[in-house]
Amino acid sequence: MLIKKTYRETRRLLSQYGNAIAFESRGRASAVLPNVYKILRARFKYGVGPVYYALYRFSQVPESEWGNYVTDDPRFKEFLKKLNPDKFRTIADNKLLFHRHCVRNGLPTIPMLCLVTDDADLATHGAQRVRDATQLRTALQAAPGEMFVKTMAGTYGEGAFVLRREGDLFSFAGRTGSPDALFRYLIENLGDEQGWILQPRARSHESLRGVVSPNALATVRAVTQMRGDRAELLIADLKITVGDSVTDNFSKGKSGNLLAGIDVASGRLGAAWGSIRKDWPVMTPFANHPETGCRIEGYELPFWRDLVDVALRAQESVPQLRSLGWDIAATTDGIMLVEANSTYDVSILQVAHQRGLKRELQRALARSD
């Protein structure tokens, strides 16, 4: 088993390096050796692997800036963990605790319909527990026609899907079935998760029509920190939905979604960035949305001040956590907190703003006390 795992990992790495060299060289034989040198130098001197080399467009970035990029190096996450002690992080890491915290502190968030689980001992923190098909059928009677289903502790939107009522049946995950069939699907696909959360499906606000795809809920990633007893906003981007994606997850460009940096003073968007391929990050700017043609670069988010206010209030509600990355949506029902992240993904911010953020964030966060 260990030999097979090692073999698969070796093949994966060789494939990644092969892709990086091929895409950077663009069929020019004379460019192969120089690119091999640069790609290997990035790895062995700066700890930047081939995927991040492509994602951050290092072929266009001066080498003097390579060390300023956060990658999958665990040291930056350890830096964040020191700011956010383990005993307080459950508010951000546990979606049920996060929802209860928002309700108790008057912070706007998407309602929770129920939690489907086969764990009788799981702490539900006030959420309605559903443990059999009969209970699920009852819970769905008063539910809206469209719902969003996600795992309790999942990240990057993995496993999430839209649930639609179709008469007495429901469509979900590429199939149609009864509440009994839905319950079986949820339990059979729990894997290592403890439960599934069912929520009303939230839609992006009409003011974003054209700037984002209408299918998935687009969110702003807003990074805040405590300065003494007051919160401040450090940096933000808009995760721009494209096509039939059910989440706004970027997934290093594989999802087809885009990222645009936000000027925190004005709420104005920069150019969006995304990959023109889904099998490898071939990054390019998008001044306009690729489907709607709507202008992205220069667009001012009309709800920006309200969103910033929610982000700052949310941060001040958990002062024990010195810096958090919030996912916040402008929905048809107003500004809503979707998630909090205690070891937030800096890669999406670096793609959106097209610069390395390691030194900038370390300087800012060192002043958090």
Phi, psi and omega per residue, in radians:
M1 nan -0.776 3.137
L2 -1.116 -0.684 3.133
I3 -1.127 -0.750 3.117
K4 -1.095 -0.737 3.139
K5 -1.109 -0.746 3.118
T6 -1.112 -0.700 3.129
Y7 -1.099 -0.794 3.132
R8 -1.100 -0.733 -3.134
E9 -1.143 -0.694 3.114
T10 -1.118 -0.754 3.103
R11 -1.092 -0.710 -3.135
R12 -1.092 -0.792 -3.129
L13 -1.155 -0.727 3.113
L14 -1.093 -0.683 3.099
S15 -1.107 -0.731 3.135
Q16 -1.122 -0.784 3.109
Y17 -1.131 -0.683 3.089
G18 -1.080 -0.747 3.100
N19 -1.091 -0.807 -3.115
A20 -1.029 -0.806 -3.126
I21 -1.139 -0.765 -3.104
A22 -1.133 -0.805 -3.088
F23 -1.238 -0.619 3.120
E24 -1.256 -0.580 -3.101
S25 -1.418 -0.450 3.067
R26 0.935 0.738 3.063
G27 1.364 0.061 -3.140
R28 -1.639 1.955 -3.093
A29 -1.040 -0.617 -3.111
S30 -1.184 -0.304 -3.090
A31 -1.629 -0.153 -3.031
V32 -1.125 -0.954 -3.081
L33 -1.096 -0.775 3.070
P34 -1.016 -0.656 3.139
N35 -1.281 -0.630 3.047
V36 -1.019 -0.787 3.141
Y37 -1.064 -0.829 -3.092
K38 -1.166 -0.705 -3.105
I39 -1.186 -0.727 3.107
L40 -1.237 -0.603 3.089
R41 -1.123 -0.716 3.109
A42 -1.058 -0.675 -3.114
R43 -1.251 -0.865 -2.976
F44 -1.486 -0.404 3.106
K45 -1.677 -0.596 -3.021
Y46 -2.038 -0.055 3.129
G47 1.232 0.434 -3.106
V48 -1.824 1.999 -3.133
G49 -1.355 3.084 -3.033
P50 -1.128 -0.596 -3.137
V51 -1.162 -0.816 3.114
Y52 -1.186 -0.566 3.071
Y53 -0.989 -0.775 3.122
A54 -1.292 -0.742 -3.091
L55 -1.055 -0.717 -3.103
Y56 -1.596 0.083 3.095
R57 0.964 0.819 -3.076
F58 -1.062 -0.395 3.088
S59 -1.126 -0.334 3.124
Q60 -1.861 -0.007 -3.082
V61 -1.862 2.299 3.083
P62 -0.997 2.437 -3.109
E63 -1.018 -0.493 3.132
S64 -1.072 -0.308 -3.134
E65 -1.756 -0.132 -3.052
W66 -1.050 -0.688 -3.102
G67 -1.236 -0.121 -3.134
N68 -1.596 0.034 -3.125
Y69 -1.687 2.371 3.020
V70 -1.469 2.242 3.065
T71 -2.087 -2.427 3.111
D72 -1.612 0.288 3.048
D73 -1.081 2.150 -3.052
P74 -1.188 -0.199 -3.035
R75 -1.159 -0.619 3.133
F76 -1.228 -0.656 3.084
K77 -1.130 -0.623 3.068
E78 -1.137 -0.635 3.079
F79 -1.062 -0.766 3.114
L80 -1.170 -0.659 -3.128
K81 -1.111 -0.563 3.103
K82 -1.181 -0.543 3.085
L83 -1.312 -0.474 -3.046
N84 -2.155 1.526 -3.048
P85 -1.011 2.588 -3.087
D86 -0.910 -0.748 -3.017
K87 -1.173 -0.263 3.119
F88 -1.863 -0.236 -2.989
R89 -1.264 -0.268 -3.098
T90 -1.057 -0.473 3.105
I91 -1.066 -0.631 3.128
A92 -1.524 -0.589 -3.003
D93 -1.516 -0.386 -3.116
N94 -1.853 1.993 -3.057
K95 -1.106 -0.532 3.113
L96 -1.243 -0.768 3.083
L97 -1.118 -0.671 3.118
F98 -1.077 -0.790 3.140
H99 -1.089 -0.791 3.130
R100 -1.092 -0.702 3.132
H101 -1.070 -0.763 3.136
C102 -1.078 -0.793 -3.124
V103 -1.093 -0.791 -3.096
R104 -1.166 -0.474 -3.084
N105 -1.813 0.210 3.081
G106 1.152 0.510 3.122
L107 -1.684 2.310 -3.078
P108 -1.209 2.279 3.106
T109 -2.629 2.857 -3.106
I110 -1.251 2.307 -3.129
P111 -1.041 2.760 3.096
M112 -2.012 2.166 -3.108
L113 -1.418 -0.853 -3.140
C114 -2.948 2.965 3.071
L115 -2.112 2.109 3.108
V116 -1.674 2.121 -3.075
T117 -2.651 2.732 3.007
D118 -1.900 0.204 -3.110
D119 -1.744 1.845 -3.096
A120 -1.210 -0.361 -3.075
D121 -1.709 -0.021 -3.103
L122 -1.168 2.285 3.063
A123 -1.283 2.106 -3.056
T124 -1.702 -0.168 3.062
H125 0.897 0.764 3.056
G126 1.621 -0.182 3.122
A127 -1.310 2.571 3.105
Q128 -1.219 2.134 -3.113
R129 -1.544 2.312 3.071
V130 -2.091 2.097 -3.063
R131 -2.146 0.050 3.048
D132 -2.679 2.965 -3.061
A133 -1.119 -0.594 3.129
T134 -1.124 -0.783 3.107
Q135 -1.107 -0.655 3.120
L136 -1.162 -0.736 3.120
R137 -1.038 -0.711 3.101
T138 -1.139 -0.755 -3.122
A139 -1.123 -0.556 -3.086
L140 -1.431 -0.226 -3.094
Q141 -1.037 -0.718 -3.109
A142 -1.754 0.154 -3.094
A143 -1.372 2.707 3.104
P144 -1.192 2.999 -3.077
G145 -1.222 -0.453 3.103
E146 -2.202 2.368 3.135
M147 -2.331 2.835 3.068
F148 -2.067 2.318 -3.060
V149 -2.091 2.233 3.132
K150 -2.483 2.749 3.127
T151 -1.308 2.714 -3.020
M152 -1.125 -0.640 -3.085
A153 -2.144 0.243 -3.069
G154 -1.177 2.714 3.093
T155 -2.175 2.781 3.083
Y156 1.009 0.423 3.091
G157 1.236 0.238 -3.075
E158 -1.123 2.248 3.083
G159 1.450 -0.158 -3.081
A160 -1.216 2.606 3.101
F161 -2.700 2.867 3.096
V162 -1.633 2.420 3.124
L163 -2.029 2.163 -3.109
R164 -2.120 2.425 3.051
R165 -1.426 2.283 3.079
E166 -2.295 1.487 -3.054
G167 1.191 -2.155 3.112
D168 -1.552 -0.037 -3.097
L169 -1.967 3.072 3.123
F170 -2.370 2.451 3.013
S171 -1.742 2.382 -3.072
F172 -2.831 2.424 3.016
A173 0.851 0.740 3.077
G174 1.368 0.313 -3.130
R175 -2.545 2.970 3.082
T176 -2.249 2.395 -3.121
G177 -2.903 3.095 3.130
S178 -1.360 2.955 3.012
P179 -0.967 -0.585 3.099
D180 -1.128 -0.764 3.124
A181 -1.147 -0.673 3.097
L182 -1.092 -0.782 -3.136
F183 -1.076 -0.761 3.133
R184 -1.063 -0.752 -3.139
Y185 -1.051 -0.793 -3.105
L186 -1.096 -0.799 -3.108
I187 -1.195 -0.733 -3.118
E188 -1.168 -0.391 -3.091
N189 -1.909 0.365 3.074
L190 -1.156 -0.683 -3.090
G191 1.026 -2.211 3.137
D192 -1.539 -0.018 -3.119
E193 -1.368 2.760 -3.140
Q194 -1.629 -0.369 -3.118
G195 -3.111 2.953 3.094
W196 -1.948 2.384 3.087
I197 -1.759 2.252 3.067
L198 -1.869 2.241 -3.136
Q199 -2.337 2.730 2.956
P200 -1.034 2.516 3.137
R201 -1.320 2.094 3.122
A202 -1.573 2.528 3.138
R203 -2.056 2.570 3.102
S204 -1.132 2.564 -3.106
H205 -1.066 2.609 -3.110
E206 -0.994 -0.485 -3.127
S207 -1.141 -0.317 3.133
L208 -1.657 0.031 -3.098
R209 -1.019 2.195 -3.105
G210 1.666 -0.614 3.100
V211 -1.319 -0.534 3.087
V212 -2.267 2.769 3.043
S213 -1.201 2.526 -3.120
P214 -1.345 -0.129 -2.992
N215 -1.307 -0.898 -3.101
A216 -1.833 2.744 3.109
L217 -1.375 2.105 3.110
A218 -1.501 2.445 3.130
T219 -2.223 2.750 2.984
V220 -1.672 2.281 2.956
R221 -1.606 1.950 -3.107
A222 -2.018 2.098 -3.137
V223 -1.708 2.150 -3.125
T224 -2.094 2.850 3.026
Q225 -2.538 2.738 3.018
M226 -1.526 2.287 2.978
R227 -2.059 1.724 -2.976
G228 1.207 -2.143 3.128
D229 -1.846 0.229 3.127
R230 -2.102 2.580 3.130
A231 -1.679 2.653 3.025
E232 -2.439 2.663 3.122
L233 -1.599 2.219 -3.113
L234 -1.636 -0.847 -3.027
I235 -2.834 2.729 -3.109
A236 -2.722 2.720 2.990
D237 -2.512 2.858 3.067
L238 -1.852 2.214 3.057
K239 -1.552 1.926 -2.967
I240 -1.667 2.091 -3.111
T241 -1.402 2.517 -3.123
V242 -2.383 2.421 3.003
G243 1.172 -2.476 -3.027
D244 -1.676 0.203 3.099
S245 -0.977 2.419 3.119
V246 -1.620 -0.176 3.057
T247 -2.282 2.959 3.111
D248 -1.678 0.230 -3.132
N249 -0.996 2.406 -3.109
F250 -1.525 -0.732 3.047
S251 0.932 0.845 3.122
K252 0.931 0.573 3.083
G253 1.597 -0.203 -3.055
K254 -1.204 -0.452 -3.089
S255 -1.299 -0.360 -3.036
G256 1.555 -0.162 3.081
N257 -1.301 2.933 -3.075
L258 -2.121 2.925 3.077
L259 -2.299 2.393 3.080
A260 -2.301 2.273 3.072
G261 -1.206 2.618 3.123
I262 -2.032 2.286 2.982
D263 -1.286 1.998 -2.978
V264 -1.189 -0.367 3.139
A265 -1.329 -0.626 -3.012
S266 -2.011 -0.331 -3.021
G267 1.376 0.276 -3.121
R268 -1.493 2.393 -3.126
L269 -1.488 2.499 2.924
G270 -1.517 -3.040 3.050
A271 -1.081 2.551 3.074
A272 -1.463 2.695 3.119
W273 -2.233 2.446 3.091
G274 -2.845 3.078 -3.132
S275 -1.714 2.431 3.093
I276 -1.486 -0.046 3.030
R277 -2.257 2.685 3.113
K278 -1.747 -0.215 -3.133
D279 -1.638 -0.171 3.138
W280 -2.840 2.433 -3.110
P281 -1.265 1.724 3.012
V282 -1.858 1.630 -2.890
M283 -1.449 2.452 3.139
T284 -2.617 2.649 3.104
P285 -1.432 2.611 3.078
F286 -2.213 1.866 3.063
A287 -1.280 -0.497 -3.128
N288 -2.151 2.756 3.088
H289 -1.183 2.309 -3.042
P290 -1.159 -0.324 3.126
E291 -1.722 -0.864 -3.009
T292 -1.551 -0.359 -3.064
G293 1.356 -0.004 -3.116
C294 -1.171 2.440 -3.130
R295 -1.184 2.209 3.084
I296 -1.704 -0.929 -3.093
E297 -1.082 2.165 -3.140
G298 1.634 -0.165 3.141
Y299 -1.203 2.306 3.126
E300 -1.749 2.134 -3.139
L301 -1.182 2.034 -3.051
P302 -1.191 -0.339 -3.099
F303 -1.735 0.228 -2.913
W304 -1.043 -0.824 -3.082
R305 -1.102 -0.680 3.105
D306 -1.137 -0.694 -3.141
L307 -1.152 -0.748 3.105
V308 -1.070 -0.713 3.132
D309 -1.058 -0.744 3.111
V310 -1.123 -0.740 -3.141
A311 -1.069 -0.754 -3.115
L312 -1.217 -0.710 3.079
R313 -1.088 -0.703 3.136
A314 -1.115 -0.781 3.133
Q315 -1.091 -0.741 -3.124
E316 -1.218 -0.293 3.095
S317 -1.351 -0.257 3.102
V318 -2.297 1.135 -3.057
P319 -1.126 -0.306 3.101
Q320 -1.171 -0.435 3.081
L321 -1.686 1.969 -2.947
R322 -1.359 -0.356 3.113
S323 -2.715 2.295 -3.113
L324 -2.374 2.663 2.992
G325 -1.859 1.983 -3.061
W326 -1.698 2.434 2.932
D327 -1.766 2.038 -3.027
I328 -2.248 2.340 -3.097
A329 -2.045 2.469 2.920
A330 -1.627 1.836 -3.045
T331 -1.850 3.053 3.075
T332 -1.146 -0.260 3.093
D333 -1.861 0.230 3.101
G334 1.915 -3.038 3.133
I335 -1.257 2.317 -3.106
M336 -2.333 2.331 2.954
L337 -1.341 2.266 -3.131
V338 -1.794 -0.843 -3.132
E339 -2.672 2.832 2.958
A340 -2.143 2.508 -3.101
N341 -2.238 2.108 -3.092
S342 -1.493 -0.472 3.017
T343 -2.114 1.284 -2.954
Y344 -1.224 2.706 -3.077
D345 -1.392 1.797 -3.113
V346 -1.301 -0.348 -3.084
S347 -1.040 -0.673 -3.119
I348 -1.198 -0.569 3.091
L349 -1.209 -0.681 -3.140
Q350 -1.191 -0.653 3.066
V351 -1.147 -0.810 -3.083
A352 -1.089 -0.696 -3.071
H353 -1.713 -0.064 3.065
Q354 0.947 0.818 3.018
R355 -2.805 2.747 3.048
G356 -1.315 2.503 -3.025
L357 -2.092 0.069 -3.033
K358 -1.016 -0.970 -3.081
R359 -1.152 -0.702 -3.131
E360 -1.054 -0.823 -3.128
L361 -1.244 -0.688 3.131
Q362 -1.099 -0.697 3.103
R363 -1.133 -0.795 -3.105
A364 -1.142 -0.779 -3.069
L365 -1.300 -0.400 3.053
A366 -1.157 -0.338 3.129
R367 -1.665 0.147 -3.012
S368 -1.146 -0.390 3.126
D369 -1.507 nan nan
